[in-house]
Amino acid sequence: MDNPSLASRIALVTGASRGIGYATARALAKAGAHVVAVARTQGGLEELDDEIRKDGGSATLVPLNLTDQTQVEPQPRQLSLLAEAS
């Protein structure tokens, strides 16, 4: 079965700076989705972004620790990043 194109779709991937999250983010970007990559590690997110862009994809990076309640509450900056992605 062929993979359907994800062009004009947005994919939110948590844990995107390494492991399964990293591989998932790259695969979704290769399929055409704009990836909103969430992870605690800024450096890892930047490496992911470099690889996605090298493959012709696009991503929005959101450095965020989902276990920290003060970071999870909506903040104007994060909300504006998500709005830009759509």
Secondary structure, DSSP 8 states (H G I E B T S, - for coil): ------TT-EEEEESTTSHHHHHHHHHHHHTT-EEEEEES-HHHHHHHHHHHHHTT-EEEEEE--TT-HHHHS--HHHHHHHHHH-
